[in-house]
Amino acid sequence: MKLSHRITHLTPSGSDGWEVFNKAREMIASGRSVIELTIGEHDIRTHPSILDAMHVSAKGGHTGYASVPGTTALRTAVAKRIQTRTGVPTTADNIMITPGGQSGLCAAHTAVCSEGDTALYIDPYYATYPGTIRSVGAHPVAIPAHPENAFQPHVTDIARHAKGATSLMVNSPNNPTGAVYSLETMQTIAEQCIKHDLWLISDEVYDTQIWDGTHISPRALPDMAARTLVIGSMSKSHAMTGSRVGWVCGPDHVIEHLINLATHTTYGLPGYIQDAALFALNEGTPLETEIAAPFARRRQITQTLLDTQNTVKGSPIQGAMYAMLDIRTTGMTGITFANALLDTHQIATMPGESFGAAAAGHIRVAMTIDDDTYTSALQTLLDFAARNAA
Ligand SMILES: Cc1ncc(COP(=O)(O)O)c(C=O)c1O
């Protein structure tokens, strides 16, 4: 039986950029010890107090079908968080709770893109972006952001692709580059969206991990609230990756359609997860700061070690849990370097090429293991680069 073109062409055949990751996992499965600096997931688990709230809710009976758009209490709490941080008037009607940010990204594109539309995204990019766009029948087109510009997108690159497109997806703080888009960058993005009548899909799942600069939500820029859909998530801010809870924030008429979509797809998410998320949000910034703290420390470790050498150049780690390292002085591609490092030192990193052409000659290091192991793995990586430098 024939499968749909949409499902069989979701991801291109051939290399999917995860070969080094898969090889590391195979080595681990065969009993070898590998240090994994690959995946964007905390080395701590969900906070016990959040699990307690989940347990109490489930035991209390919140295990049946929950409200499809999300509970009013959680939608209201998310709206309040967004309004407090951005100053943009936001109510529960602007929020739909989704099973994670990933599902929010897909819902947002479903809302704005028709079959065959062009949907733009910035390269380097979070690995699922092009597939998410293809999953709704749209055509993904990458706009490069260059290492020479600290991976901030430039107006000429956006303008070159914007004409005739339907949407633009941006992500700040950025995975994989660690860039936090400046006010100037966000204003440029907003101007281009208005000029070319684009929807803006703003992936802000790392908004609690800012080390340098200020998080600007483009929805707060003049005339942008009506054309912006913001994606949020509890995965990174509250170490709740497995709970699958996120949201889309946008104009209420879009949210109404998204609720209809959820009714016919996900049918919402479990009530006890939503109650745990509500508890976590009500804990406010102290809990978020506690969860983000290990990455702040490891960012400092990274900068200190990078300053001791001049083979590997780090892109500014302004936010998120990753360091994007330029290894071009070794003459290797990111793929060759990551494979060689894994083979010789059993340290797994992600080749920059896994995240698009703009990150070629780089590797992404996830700062997601304990400080001591991280320090020695990074030192080994830098020594390896120095030995291989041309
Ligand atoms: C940039 C970015 N967006 C979205 C997601 C999806 O996160 P989740 O679906 O767990 O909320 C991730 C996960 O790594 C990410 O890095």
The ligand as a MOL file (V3000), in Angstrom:
LIG
                    3D

  0  0  0     0  0            999 V3000
M  V30 BEGIN CTAB
M  V30 COUNTS 16 16 0 0 0
M  V30 BEGIN ATOM
M  V30 1 C 14.6200 25.4240 19.8870 0
M  V30 2 C 13.7130 24.3590 20.4070 0
M  V30 3 N 12.3900 24.4830 20.1830 0
M  V30 4 C 11.5180 23.5650 20.6040 0
M  V30 5 C 11.9560 22.4420 21.2830 0
M  V30 6 C 10.9280 21.4350 21.6770 0
M  V30 7 O 10.8580 21.2940 23.0480 0
M  V30 8 P 9.6250 20.6100 23.7700 0
M  V30 9 O 8.7570 19.9880 22.7410 0
M  V30 10 O 10.2130 19.6180 24.7010 0
M  V30 11 O 8.9220 21.7330 24.4760 0
M  V30 12 C 13.3260 22.2570 21.5320 0
M  V30 13 C 13.8300 21.0520 22.2040 0
M  V30 14 O 15.0120 20.7600 22.3000 0
M  V30 15 C 14.2260 23.2450 21.0850 0
M  V30 16 O 15.5510 23.1510 21.2930 0
M  V30 END ATOM
M  V30 BEGIN BOND
M  V30 1 1 1 2
M  V30 2 1 2 3
M  V30 3 2 2 15
M  V30 4 2 3 4
M  V30 5 1 4 5
M  V30 6 1 5 6
M  V30 7 2 5 12
M  V30 8 1 6 7
M  V30 9 1 7 8
M  V30 10 2 8 9
M  V30 11 1 8 10
M  V30 12 1 8 11
M  V30 13 1 12 13
M  V30 14 1 12 15
M  V30 15 2 13 14
M  V30 16 1 15 16
M  V30 END BOND
M  V30 END CTAB
M  END
